[in-house]
Amino acid sequence: MPYEPPPALAGLSLAEIAGLAAARRLPPVDQWQPGRSGDSRMRIAADGRWYHEGGEITRPAMVRAFASLLMRDRQGRHWLVTPEERLSIEVEDAAFVAVDVKQEDEALAFRLNTDDFVIAGPDHPIRTAGDPDVPAIYLGVRHGTEARLNRSTYAQLVDIALDQGRLTVTSQGASFPLVPA
């Protein structure tokens, strides 16, 4: 059965986005304790493209399946985790790329390059890195992984902040500065 991507973010209500995010049944990678470790020979490029042994993985459904197995440990290393093994994966910047954002009510909903939806808030914080002249904005996704906002999504977020008269955004009761300290 071919992979059917979800509708465009702009056409969804916040309730629909939350429903789609909740309906995605993700494996409990944080609960698994695999006995074997190794190297996946995979890499996620800074632009969000996935590679295996140097060749790009071009099937969106396959990328989405692998992405559901991702976690990042306390040392910042990324892993693909199954009940049997955990395999290291090289991540050049962030495991995901946020490609769109929508503000509704008091929430910011993001779409990722893997067609996942994430609503920013205390469980999915926005953090800034870099410096004030060249900031990098990241969104907490799951199991320690993050999505870096692409340029257009960052510009959308700045417009949302400027509409409120400051360079800070609020989502689900949490406030996030858009300029690195």
C-alpha positions as CSV (number, residue, x, y, z in Angstrom):
1,M,0.0,0.0,0.0
2,P,1.5,3.4,-1.0
3,Y,2.3,6.0,1.7
4,E,-0.3,8.8,1.8
5,P,1.0,12.0,3.4
6,P,-1.3,13.9,5.7
7,P,-3.0,17.1,4.5
8,A,-1.3,20.4,4.4
9,L,-0.8,22.0,7.9
10,A,-2.7,25.2,6.9
11,G,-5.8,23.2,6.2
12,L,-5.9,21.5,9.6
13,S,-7.3,22.7,12.9
14,L,-5.3,22.4,16.1
15,A,-7.6,19.6,17.2
16,E,-7.0,17.7,13.9
17,I,-3.2,18.2,14.2
18,A,-3.3,16.9,17.8
19,G,-5.4,13.9,16.7
20,L,-3.0,13.1,13.8
21,A,0.0,13.3,16.2
22,A,-1.8,11.1,18.8
23,A,-2.9,8.6,16.1
24,R,0.7,7.9,15.0
25,R,1.6,4.8,16.9
26,L,5.2,5.0,17.7
27,P,7.3,2.2,19.1
28,P,8.4,2.6,22.7
29,V,12.1,2.9,21.9
30,D,12.8,4.5,25.3
31,Q,11.6,1.4,27.1
32,W,13.6,-1.2,25.0
33,Q,16.9,-2.5,26.4
34,P,18.5,-4.2,23.4
35,G,21.4,-6.5,24.0
36,R,23.4,-5.7,20.9
37,S,24.9,-2.4,19.6
38,G,26.4,-1.6,16.3
39,D,26.6,1.0,13.5
40,S,23.8,1.5,11.1
41,R,26.1,3.0,8.4
42,M,23.3,5.6,8.0
43,R,23.5,9.4,8.1
44,I,21.0,12.2,8.3
45,A,22.3,15.2,6.5
46,A,21.8,18.7,7.8
47,D,19.1,19.2,5.1
48,G,17.1,16.2,6.4
49,R,18.0,13.7,3.7
50,W,18.8,10.2,4.9
51,Y,21.6,8.1,3.5
52,H,22.7,4.5,3.9
53,E,26.2,3.4,2.9
54,G,26.5,6.7,0.8
55,G,23.2,6.3,-1.2
56,E,20.2,8.4,-0.5
57,I,17.1,6.8,0.9
58,T,14.4,8.2,-1.4
59,R,11.3,6.4,-0.2
60,P,9.4,8.6,2.2
61,A,7.7,5.7,3.9
62,M,11.1,4.1,4.6
63,V,12.5,7.3,6.1
64,R,9.3,7.7,8.2
65,A,9.7,4.1,9.5
66,F,13.3,4.6,10.4
67,A,12.5,8.0,12.0
68,S,10.0,6.3,14.3
69,L,12.9,4.3,15.8
70,L,15.2,7.3,16.6
71,M,16.4,8.4,20.0
72,R,19.2,10.6,21.3
73,D,21.1,9.7,24.4
74,R,22.4,12.0,27.1
75,Q,25.7,12.3,25.4
76,G,24.0,13.6,22.2
77,R,24.5,10.4,20.1
78,H,21.6,9.3,17.9
79,W,20.5,5.7,17.7
80,L,18.0,3.5,15.8
81,V,16.5,1.2,18.4
82,T,14.7,-2.1,18.1
83,P,14.0,-4.6,20.8
84,E,17.0,-6.6,19.7
85,E,19.6,-4.0,18.9
86,R,20.6,-0.3,18.8
87,L,22.5,1.0,15.9
88,S,24.3,4.3,15.9
89,I,23.3,6.8,13.2
90,E,25.3,9.9,12.2
91,V,23.3,13.1,12.4
92,E,24.9,16.2,11.0
93,D,22.7,18.7,12.8
94,A,19.2,17.6,13.9
95,A,17.4,14.4,13.2
96,F,14.4,16.2,11.7
97,V,13.7,19.5,9.9
98,A,10.6,21.6,10.7
99,V,9.2,22.6,7.3
100,D,6.0,24.5,8.3
101,V,4.4,26.1,11.3
102,K,0.8,27.2,12.1
103,Q,-0.4,29.3,15.0
104,E,-3.9,28.6,16.4
105,D,-5.2,29.8,19.7
106,E,-2.3,29.7,22.1
107,A,-0.4,26.9,20.3
108,L,2.2,26.5,17.6
109,A,2.0,23.4,15.5
110,F,4.9,22.3,13.3
111,R,5.1,19.8,10.4
112,L,8.4,17.9,10.0
113,N,10.1,16.6,6.9
114,T,8.9,13.2,7.9
115,D,5.2,14.4,7.9
116,D,5.1,14.1,11.7
117,F,3.2,16.9,13.6
118,V,4.5,18.4,16.8
119,I,2.8,21.0,19.0
120,A,5.4,23.1,20.8
121,G,5.1,23.5,24.5
122,P,6.6,22.2,27.8
123,D,7.0,18.7,26.3
124,H,8.3,19.9,23.0
125,P,10.3,23.1,23.7
126,I,11.8,25.5,21.2
127,R,15.4,26.3,21.9
128,T,17.8,28.8,20.2
129,A,21.5,28.2,19.4
130,G,24.1,30.0,17.4
131,D,24.4,33.7,17.9
132,P,22.0,36.7,17.6
133,D,23.2,37.4,14.0
134,V,22.9,33.8,12.8
135,P,20.5,32.0,15.1
136,A,19.5,28.3,14.8
137,I,16.1,27.4,16.2
138,Y,15.3,23.8,17.3
139,L,12.1,22.1,18.3
140,G,12.1,19.1,20.7
141,V,10.5,16.2,19.0
142,R,10.7,12.9,21.0
143,H,13.1,10.7,22.8
144,G,15.7,13.5,23.0
145,T,15.6,14.2,19.2
146,E,15.1,17.7,17.7
147,A,14.0,19.3,14.5
148,R,15.9,22.3,13.2
149,L,13.5,24.9,11.7
150,N,14.3,25.5,8.0
151,R,14.6,29.1,6.8
152,S,11.0,29.6,5.7
153,T,9.6,28.1,9.0
154,Y,12.0,30.3,11.0
155,A,10.7,33.4,9.0
156,Q,7.1,32.3,9.7
157,L,7.9,32.0,13.4
158,V,9.6,35.4,13.5
159,D,6.5,36.9,11.8
160,I,4.3,35.4,14.5
161,A,6.5,36.8,17.2
162,L,6.6,40.3,15.6
163,D,2.8,40.3,15.4
164,Q,3.0,40.0,19.2
165,G,5.5,42.9,19.4
166,R,8.5,40.8,20.7
167,L,11.0,38.2,19.6
168,T,9.4,35.5,21.9
169,V,6.7,33.0,21.0
170,T,4.3,31.3,23.3
171,S,2.8,27.8,22.9
172,Q,0.7,25.8,25.3
173,G,1.6,28.2,28.2
174,A,5.4,28.1,27.6
175,S,7.4,31.0,26.3
176,F,10.4,30.6,24.0
177,P,12.9,33.4,23.0
178,L,13.9,33.4,19.3
179,V,17.2,35.2,19.9
180,P,20.1,33.2,21.4
181,A,21.4,34.6,24.7
